[in-house]
Amino acid sequence: MEKGVLILSLGSDLYGRYAFNLALSIKHTSPDVHITVVHSNNLFRLTEKQMSVFDNLIECPGEYYMSGNKICYINAKLWLDKLTPYKKTLFLDADMIVSPYKSVESIFKKCDNNPFVMVCRGVDVNVSEWINVEEMKEKFDLKKWYDCSSELMYFEDTKVFEKARDIHELFLNGEFYFKNFAGGVPDEACIVPALLISYKKPKFVPFKPSYWEGIENKFMKSEQIFNNFELLSIGGNSASKHIQSIYNLVIKWYGSKTGLATFTYENKMRIQERKLI
């Protein structure tokens, strides 16, 4: 298949509901965009009508999220190249929705014919909560470190994920320091150096199609968010009451336009693997 959106829904059924919300917002703003959801049999809260927003369902192979005898769903992001059915893939975290004023088509257009693109907020200051950046730069002879996020990744034919899996093994073998994220190695700790090894720098610096309040660090009204960003993210363990309200109002609006019941915001700290962060 030529192109489409790939969403992961693994572990808690909350991610299945969020994946539905995201897919509904995509279909309303871009009806012809093909959507695949990769799941772990956690879509049981969705009705047959709600399931119809997904064009394709793939059950995630256990080996993509198992680490020995331990479940680590975050690992599946390192296998997106094997999971996607598309030549041109836009991967989106489930906990986002599309702006009513925009669409994912603009992201496809901007990223087209580039092997790998991910969210980039700029050149970093060599400080990370999760890893020792200087250690990574020295090991892989990297001149700069970039503040990148895996919540949105576009890819075509790339070796980034293969390299990321190799780096993940180095982390597991104790070669680098890391702080536990959702029960394992932070996925960006593997994907970002793999990107820099492959292409020296991100394709677009900066590249911020999604609004996440944890990074923006400034209050924005809903109109500002949706006029300036393609997507609203509710990533992280929790979101402010302001962002929760915006998310709930917009997803309810999408539901009213499509006749499908939608799901409101829920705090992720009730999910077992999030408690491990």
C-alpha positions as CSV (number, residue, x, y, z in Angstrom):
1,M,0.0,0.0,0.0
2,E,1.3,3.4,-0.9
3,K,0.7,5.5,2.2
4,G,-1.2,5.7,5.5
5,V,-1.3,6.4,9.2
6,L,0.0,3.9,11.7
7,I,-1.2,3.9,15.3
8,L,-0.1,1.7,18.2
9,S,-2.7,0.5,20.7
10,L,-0.8,-1.8,23.1
11,G,-1.5,-2.8,26.7
12,S,-4.3,-0.9,28.5
13,D,-7.7,-0.6,26.7
14,L,-7.3,3.2,27.3
15,Y,-4.9,3.2,24.3
16,G,-7.6,1.5,22.2
17,R,-10.0,4.3,23.1
18,Y,-7.5,7.0,22.4
19,A,-6.6,5.3,19.1
20,F,-10.2,5.4,18.1
21,N,-10.5,9.1,19.0
22,L,-7.4,9.9,16.9
23,A,-8.6,7.8,13.9
24,L,-12.0,9.5,14.0
25,S,-10.4,12.9,13.9
26,I,-8.2,11.8,11.0
27,K,-11.2,10.4,9.0
28,H,-13.2,13.6,9.6
29,T,-10.5,15.9,8.3
30,S,-8.9,13.5,5.7
31,P,-11.6,10.9,4.7
32,D,-9.4,9.2,2.2
33,V,-6.4,8.6,4.5
34,H,-5.9,4.9,5.2
35,I,-5.4,4.0,8.9
36,T,-3.8,0.9,10.4
37,V,-4.0,0.2,14.2
38,V,-1.5,-2.2,15.7
39,H,-3.0,-3.7,18.8
40,S,-2.6,-6.3,21.6
41,N,-6.2,-7.4,21.7
42,N,-7.1,-4.4,23.7
43,L,-9.8,-2.9,21.5
44,F,-12.6,-4.7,23.3
45,R,-14.2,-1.5,24.6
46,L,-15.0,-0.4,21.0
47,T,-18.3,-1.2,19.2
48,E,-18.4,-2.6,15.7
49,K,-19.3,0.9,14.4
50,Q,-16.4,2.5,16.3
51,M,-14.0,-0.2,14.9
52,S,-15.1,0.8,11.4
53,V,-12.9,3.9,11.5
54,F,-9.8,1.7,11.2
55,D,-9.1,0.4,7.7
56,N,-6.7,-2.3,8.9
57,L,-6.0,-4.2,12.1
58,I,-2.7,-5.9,12.9
59,E,-2.1,-7.9,16.1
60,C,1.4,-7.0,17.3
61,P,3.7,-10.0,17.6
62,G,4.7,-10.6,21.2
63,E,8.4,-10.6,20.4
64,Y,8.2,-6.9,19.4
65,Y,7.2,-5.9,23.0
66,M,8.7,-8.6,25.1
67,S,12.1,-8.1,26.8
68,G,13.0,-11.6,28.0
69,N,10.0,-12.7,30.1
70,K,9.0,-9.1,30.7
71,I,6.4,-7.0,28.8
72,C,7.7,-3.6,27.6
73,Y,5.2,-2.2,25.1
74,I,7.4,0.9,24.4
75,N,9.8,-1.5,22.6
76,A,7.3,-1.9,19.7
77,K,8.2,1.6,18.5
78,L,11.5,0.2,17.5
79,W,9.8,-2.3,15.1
80,L,7.6,0.2,13.2
81,D,9.4,-0.6,9.9
82,K,8.3,-4.2,10.3
83,L,4.8,-3.5,11.4
84,T,3.8,-0.9,8.7
85,P,1.9,-2.1,5.6
86,Y,2.8,1.2,3.9
87,K,5.6,2.5,1.6
88,K,5.1,5.9,3.2
89,T,4.1,5.8,6.8
90,L,3.0,8.5,9.2
91,F,3.2,7.1,12.7
92,L,1.2,8.9,15.4
93,D,1.0,8.3,19.1
94,A,-2.6,7.3,20.1
95,D,-3.0,10.1,22.6
96,M,-3.4,12.9,20.1
97,I,-6.2,14.4,18.0
98,V,-6.1,16.3,14.7
99,S,-6.9,20.0,14.6
100,P,-10.4,20.7,13.2
101,Y,-8.8,23.4,11.0
102,K,-6.0,21.2,9.6
103,S,-5.3,17.6,8.4
104,V,-2.5,15.0,8.3
105,E,-2.3,15.6,4.6
106,S,-0.1,18.6,5.2
107,I,2.3,16.5,7.1
108,F,2.5,13.9,4.3
109,K,3.1,16.7,1.8
110,K,5.9,18.2,3.8
111,C,7.6,14.9,4.6
112,D,7.1,13.3,1.2
113,N,10.2,11.6,-0.4
114,N,12.2,11.9,2.8
115,P,13.4,8.6,4.3
116,F,12.8,9.6,8.0
117,V,11.4,12.6,9.8
118,M,10.4,13.0,13.4
119,V,9.3,15.9,15.7
120,C,12.3,18.1,16.4
121,R,12.3,21.0,18.8
122,G,15.8,22.1,18.0
123,V,19.4,21.6,19.0
124,D,19.5,20.4,22.6
125,V,21.8,21.5,25.5
126,N,23.2,18.1,26.0
127,V,20.9,17.5,29.0
128,S,18.4,14.7,29.2
129,E,16.3,13.3,32.1
130,W,16.6,9.8,30.6
131,I,20.2,9.2,29.4
132,N,23.7,10.6,29.5
133,V,23.9,12.6,26.3
134,E,27.7,13.1,26.4
135,E,28.1,9.4,26.7
136,M,26.0,8.8,23.5
137,K,27.8,11.6,21.6
138,E,31.2,10.2,22.4
139,K,30.3,6.6,21.6
140,F,28.7,7.4,18.2
141,D,30.9,10.4,17.3
142,L,28.0,12.8,17.2
143,K,28.7,16.5,16.8
144,K,25.3,17.7,18.1
145,W,22.3,16.3,20.0
146,Y,18.8,17.2,19.0
147,D,15.7,17.4,21.1
148,C,13.4,15.0,19.2
149,S,10.2,13.2,20.0
150,S,8.8,9.9,18.7
151,E,5.2,11.0,19.1
152,L,5.1,11.6,15.3
153,M,7.4,9.9,12.9
154,Y,7.3,9.8,9.1
155,F,9.3,7.2,7.2
156,E,9.8,5.6,3.9
157,D,12.8,3.3,3.1
158,T,15.1,3.8,6.2
159,K,17.5,1.9,8.3
160,V,16.8,4.1,11.4
161,F,14.7,1.4,13.2
162,E,17.2,-1.3,12.5
163,K,20.0,0.8,14.0
164,A,17.7,1.8,16.9
165,R,17.2,-1.9,17.7
166,D,21.0,-2.4,17.7
167,I,21.4,0.6,20.1
168,H,18.6,-0.8,22.3
169,E,20.7,-4.0,22.7
170,L,23.7,-1.9,23.8
171,F,21.5,-0.3,26.5
172,L,20.3,-3.7,27.7
173,N,23.9,-5.0,27.8
174,G,24.8,-2.1,30.2
175,E,26.9,0.0,27.9
176,F,24.9,3.2,28.5
177,Y,23.1,4.7,31.5
178,F,19.3,5.1,31.2
179,K,16.5,5.9,33.4
180,N,13.6,3.5,33.2
181,F,10.6,4.6,31.1
182,A,7.4,2.6,31.1
183,G,9.3,-0.5,32.2
184,G,12.3,-0.3,29.8
185,V,14.7,1.8,27.8
186,P,13.2,5.0,26.5
187,D,12.5,4.5,22.8
188,E,13.8,8.0,21.9
189,A,17.2,7.1,23.5
190,C,17.5,4.6,20.7
191,I,15.8,6.3,17.8
192,V,17.4,9.7,18.1
193,P,21.1,8.4,17.9
194,A,20.0,6.1,15.1
195,L,18.7,9.1,13.2
196,L,21.9,11.1,13.8
197,I,24.1,8.2,12.8
198,S,22.1,7.7,9.6
199,Y,21.6,11.3,8.5
200,K,23.8,13.5,10.7
201,K,20.8,15.8,11.6
202,P,17.0,15.8,11.5
203,K,15.5,16.8,8.1
204,F,13.6,19.8,9.6
205,V,14.9,21.8,12.5
206,P,12.6,22.7,14.1
207,F,9.6,20.5,13.2
208,K,6.6,20.9,15.5
209,P,3.3,19.8,14.0
210,S,1.9,18.8,17.4
211,Y,1.2,20.9,20.5
212,W,2.3,19.4,23.8
213,E,2.0,21.7,26.8
214,G,4.9,20.0,28.6
215,I,7.3,21.5,26.0
216,E,5.6,24.7,25.0
217,N,5.5,25.9,28.6
218,K,3.0,28.7,27.8
219,F,-0.7,29.0,28.0
220,M,-2.5,28.9,24.7
221,K,-6.1,29.1,23.9
222,S,-7.7,26.4,21.8
223,E,-7.9,28.6,18.8
224,Q,-4.2,29.4,19.0
225,I,-3.4,25.7,19.3
226,F,-5.6,24.5,16.4
227,N,-4.6,27.4,14.1
228,N,-0.8,26.8,14.6
229,F,-0.5,23.0,15.1
230,E,-1.9,20.0,13.1
231,L,-2.3,18.0,16.2
232,L,-3.0,18.3,20.0
233,S,-1.1,15.9,22.2
234,I,-2.2,14.8,25.6
235,G,1.1,12.8,26.0
236,G,2.7,12.3,29.4
237,N,1.2,10.9,32.6
238,S,-1.3,13.8,33.0
239,A,-2.5,17.0,31.3
240,S,-3.7,20.3,32.8
241,K,-7.4,20.9,33.3
242,H,-7.2,23.4,30.5
243,I,-5.9,20.8,27.9
244,Q,-8.2,18.2,29.2
245,S,-11.1,20.5,28.6
246,I,-10.0,21.3,25.0
247,Y,-9.4,17.7,24.2
248,N,-12.8,16.7,25.6
249,L,-14.7,19.4,23.8
250,V,-13.1,18.8,20.4
251,I,-13.4,15.0,20.5
252,K,-17.1,15.4,21.5
253,W,-17.5,17.8,18.5
254,Y,-16.0,15.1,16.2
255,G,-18.4,12.6,17.6
256,S,-21.4,14.9,17.0
257,K,-20.3,15.3,13.3
258,T,-19.9,11.5,12.8
259,G,-22.6,10.1,15.0
260,L,-20.1,8.0,16.9
261,A,-19.7,8.1,20.6
262,T,-16.2,9.2,21.7
263,F,-14.1,8.9,24.8
264,T,-13.0,11.6,27.2
265,Y,-9.5,12.2,28.7
266,E,-8.2,9.8,31.4
267,N,-5.1,10.1,33.5
268,K,-2.6,7.4,32.4
269,M,-1.2,6.9,35.9
270,R,-3.8,4.2,36.5
271,I,-2.0,2.1,33.9
272,Q,0.5,-0.3,35.5
273,E,3.4,0.3,33.1
274,R,3.1,4.1,33.5
275,K,3.6,3.7,37.3
276,L,7.1,2.3,36.5
277,I,8.2,5.6,35.1
